Amino acid sequence: MVLGQNSVTLNPDLTTNNTDPHARPAPRLIVDLPAIQDNYRTLQSMASNSSVAVGAVVKANAYGLGAMEVLSALARAGCRTFYVAHTSEGEEARRALAGFDADIFVFNGFWPVEIPALRAANLFPVINDLAQVESLRLLAPDLPFGLHIDTGMARLGLGDAETEKLLARPQILDGLAPRQIMSHLACADDPEASLNTLQRRRFQRVREQFPHIPASLSNSAGIMLGAQYHFDVLRPGLALFGGCPIPGQENPFKPTVRIEAPILQIRDIKPGDPIGYGSLFTATEHMQTATVAAGYADGLMIACGNRGFGRIGQVRTPILGRVSMDLISVDVSAVRGQVSPGDPVSFLGQDLETLARNAQTISYELLVRLGLRFHRVYLPARS
């Protein structure tokens, strides 16, 4: 997850084409930290009341955008509750949050071998079954933790039988230090799904048994289902990074990331000319194409071939043929004579959801696949 030396925080003029012959012909990943902070504040405004806290799911290197930079920006915006998948991610999160008093929950359970690491980084494991509760009681009863209730996803968390056992014997948690009870909505991106209501009701039963423990149910899409899903702590992930949680609804969140990849070569193509591996595109007319320095090694999936697009300014440049490991061909006929090698073609940004849909995937996958060889540029977070 550590980005190394290929990242920089600055505020360049990102609208100026790079025609310097001495500049590196390498793609940049531009992460807008102020936009992430604005999205966090938008989520705060959506909370059912001022007592509802807004946390942040920052697993998978903050959805591919860079944990060290993103977590610090969110903390400056007021976030004090973070969620990761692995203890190693939690350790990096704690380093990113140096100087901030923040809770960090680790979704993947309580494992005795990790007790020293959990204590050293002040991390809270999320317990997923009653055997882990007893292990915690035996080995580290003072260690704060979260408790995951499976209300209908059949993935992690206490299943039906264990949940009923807990409700019948709530003293199972006596003498321990629970900091949160949580569950995860399976179909929140479909507001009409009946499972949403069922999961909320199941979770409400547990909440009523433990009213003194903060409760968290809603992911990004769940937040948009309304106040009855909010409970005490919201757990957005995708929304923070500009994704649209519910397909087909207006997206209230700002784009936060875009690729700017330089043009390496411009070519004039005639009818009948094939492009790329497998000749998956053949020109039917005279056109001008640009070969761009980005590919599936950078996270622009093969599935984007003949389906996705970039932009030069606001002009769409369709991807032609198969995406290669390091190269993409795009149609620049609409800006013929206006671009040169070194000029950038941008991807993602405002087109994140459309590009994901065209590639028959989801925006989450596009984000977490963003490659580490990008020269990463972070627009400075607000204090």
N, C-alpha and C positions, 0 to 999 in steps of 0.2 A: 504493500500500500504506500510506502514511502516513495515520493516522487523523485528524489535525488536532485540533480543539478540542472534539470531541463525545465524548471519552472521559474517564473519571475512574477513579481507583483509590481505593476506599473499602470500608467494610464496613457497608452499610446493613442495617436490619432488613427483609429482603426478604419477610417474611411479612405485613407490615402493609399493608393496602389503602390506596391513595392517594386519599383523598376531599377533599383540599385543593383548593378551587375555584380557587386561584391557581397550582396546579401545571401544568406543561406536559402536554397530552394527547398524549404522544409515546411510541412503543414504546422499551423498553430491551433491550439485549442484555447479559446477565449472564454473564460468563466467570469460571469458578471456577479460578483459578490454582493453589491448593493441590491441587485434584483432578487437574490435569494433572501436577503434581509426584508425586502418589501413583501415577498411572498409570505414570509413568516408573520409579518404584521397583518397581512390580509387574513391569514388563518386566525390570528387573535381576534380580529373583528367578526369572524364567523362564529366564535365560541358562544354558547348559549348564555353565558353570563361571565362577569369578570373573575369569578372564582375558579373557572375552568382553566387549567394550565395547558399550554401548547408545548409538547415535546417535539423531538425530531428523530426520525429513523435515519441513521447515517451509515448503515452497513454497506459492505462492498465499496469501500473507499468513497463514502458519501455519494453513492450511485455513480461512481466513476469520475466525479468532478474533483476529488482531492480532499481527503479527510482533514488534513492539518489546516488547510486554509478555510474550508467550509465550516468546520466546527467552531473555529475562533470567530468567524463572522456571525454565526448564529448566536453564540454566547454574547457577543456585543449587542445583538438585537434583543437580548433578554431571555433567551432559551436556557433552561437549567435542568432539563431532563432529556437524556439521549439514549438511543437504543442501537445496539450492534448485534451481529450474529455470533461472533467468536470472541474468546477472551483476548486473542492477539489484537483484534480490532479495538477492543476496549482499552487495552494498554496504549495504543496509539491515540485513541480519543482522549485519554487522560493527559497525555503529553500535549495535545492540541489545546486542552482546556486549562493549562497551567495558569493559575491566578484566578480561576473562576470556581465557585462552589457549586458543583453540578453533580447530579446523579447519573450514573451510566449503568444501564441494564444490559445483560448478555442473554440473548434469547435461547441459546443452545443447551441450557440446563446446568445442573450442578454436578461437577465431577471432582471427587476428592483430590485427585492429583493436581488440580488447579487452585487449591486453597491458597498456597503462598502467592500466586500471581494475582488472585482476586483481592487478597488483603493488601498487597503491595500497591496496587493501582486503585484501591477503593472501588471495586466493581461489584455489582449486584447480580448474581445469577438468577435466571428465571427458571423456577422449578416446574417440571413437566409431569411428574407423577409422585405418588405418595411415598414410594421407596426413596426418592430423593429428599423428601421432607425428613424421613427418619435418618437418613445419612447425614443430613445437615444437623439435625438435633444431636447426633452422636459426636460429630467431628468439629462443628463450628456453629453452635447455637446462637452466637451473637452476630453472625454475619447477616447483614440485610439482604433481602431477596424479593423477587417478584414471584407471583404464583399464576401460572397459565391454566385457564379453564378452557377445554375444548368444547365449544358450544355447537359445533356442526361442520367442522372442516376436516376432522379425522387426520390431523397432521401431527402437531405437538399439543401437549397439555393433558390435564386430567380428563379421561373419558367419562362416559355417563356413570358407570358403576363407582368409580373413584370419587366423582363429584357428589354422588348421593351419600357415599360414606363420609365425606367431609362435611356435608350439610347436616348429617345425623350426629356427627361427633366433632363439632367445631373446636373442641379443646385440643384437637390434633395440632393446632397452631400455637397453643399456649406455650409461653416461654421462648418463643422464637421472635424474629424481627422482620415481619412482612412489611414491605414498603409499597407494594402495589399488587392488585389482582387485575388480570387482563384476559382478554380473549381476542380473537381475530375473525373479522367478517369475511366470509367466502365469496359473497356475491354482491358486495356493496356497489360495484360499478354498474349494477342493474337495479335501479330503484324499485322496479316492480317485482323483484324476486321475493317469494314468500319466505325464503330462508332467512332473510334479513330480520323480519319480525320475530321468527322463531328463535334466532340466536340472541336477539336483544332480550326477549323474555327469559330465556334460560340464564343469561348473564345477570339479569335483574334479581333472580332468586338468590344467586350467590352474593350479590351486593347487599341484599337485605339481611343476610346472615352475618356479614362482616362490614357494617356501615362505617366503621372507624378506619378501614383500609382504603386508601384512594383507589378508584376503579378506572380502568381504561379499556375501551372497546373500539373506538373509531380510528381507522386508517384514513388516508386522504379522501377516498370515496365515501367512507362512512360519515365523515364530518359533514358532507354535503347532503346526507339523508335527513338531517335536522336535529334539533336540540335533544330529542329523546334518546339519541345515540351518543351523546357527548359525555355523560358521566363527569368524572373529575379531571381526566388527563386525555388530551388528544394526541394521536401518534401519526402525524403526517410524514410521508416520505416523498413520493412522486410530486406532490403539489409544491413542495419547497423548491423543486428543481425545474418547475415550469411545465410539467406534464398535465394533461387534462384527465382528472380522475374518473369522470363519467363520460364515456363516448357519446357524442351527439349533443351534449350540453355545451353552452358557452364556457370557455376556459377563462376564469378570473385571474389566472396566475401568469406572471411575466416570464418570457423566455430567459434562460440563464446561461446557456452555453451554445457556442457555435464553433464549427471548424472553419478555418480559412486556409485553403490549400492552394499553393501557387501553380499557375499554368507553366508547364515545362516546354510545350511545343504546340503550335497551331498548324492545322493541316486543312487543305482543301480536298474534299471528298466528292467523287462523281458517282452517278447512279451505277449500282452493281458492286461497289466497293464494300467488302466486309470489314467489320471492326472487332478486334479483340479475340480472346480465346474462344474456340468453338464457332466462330463466325455467327454469333447469336444475333447480330444486327447487320443488316445489309441496306445500304443507302438506296433510296428510290428516287432521289433527286440530288442536285448539286447542293452541297452544304459545307459549312466550315465547322471543324471540331477542335476541341482543345484537350490535350492530355494533361491531366491534373495529378499532382504529387500526393495522392492519398489512396487508400485501398482497404481491403478487409483486414489487414494487419493493424490498421488504425481504428477499426470498429465499424466501417461502412460495409455492411454485410453484402455477401454475394447476391443475396436476394434483392438487393437494390438495383441490380442490373436490369436495364430496360424498363424499370418501374419507378426509380427514384429520380431526384433532380437536385441540383444546386441552384445558386443564384449569383449573378453578377449585378450588384446593386439590387434592384427589385425585379430584374428580368430572370425568369426561370431558365435554367440550362439543363435539359433532360439528360440523364445518364444513358449512354449508348453502349449496348453490348454488356459483356460480363465484367463485373468488378474484379480487378486483379489484386494481388497482394499489396502492391504499392502504387498502383495507377488506376485512374478512371478516365474514360473518354466522355466528354459532354458536348452537347450541341450548342455552339455559340453563334449560329447563323443570325440570330436576332440582334447580335451586337457586333456583327462583322465590321472589321476596321476600327473598332473601339477598344480592343484588348490586345495585350502583348504578353510574351513570356515574362513571368514574374508577377503578373497581376493575380489577385486572389479570386478564387471561387469559394463561396461559403455554403455550408451544409448545416443542417439542424436548425438552431435558432427558432424562428417562428414556425418552421416547417416540421418540427419534431414529430408531432402526432401524425401528420400526413405522410411523412416518410416512413414511419413505422407501419402505418396501415398499408401503404403501397407494397412494403416488403413482407406483408403478411405476418408481422410480429407485433410486439408492444413496445411502447416508448421506454419502459424499464430496461429491456434488453439492449436497445441502442445505447442507452446511457452507460450501463455497466460494462459494455464492450469497448468503450473509448480507450484507445491504446496509450501506453505510457511513453511511447517515443515522440509524442507530440511535444513541441515547445509550448509549454503551458503559460498563458498570460492571465493573471488575475487582476481584474479591476478592483481597486482598493475598497475594502469594506468601510462602512461608516462606523465611527466610534459610538 
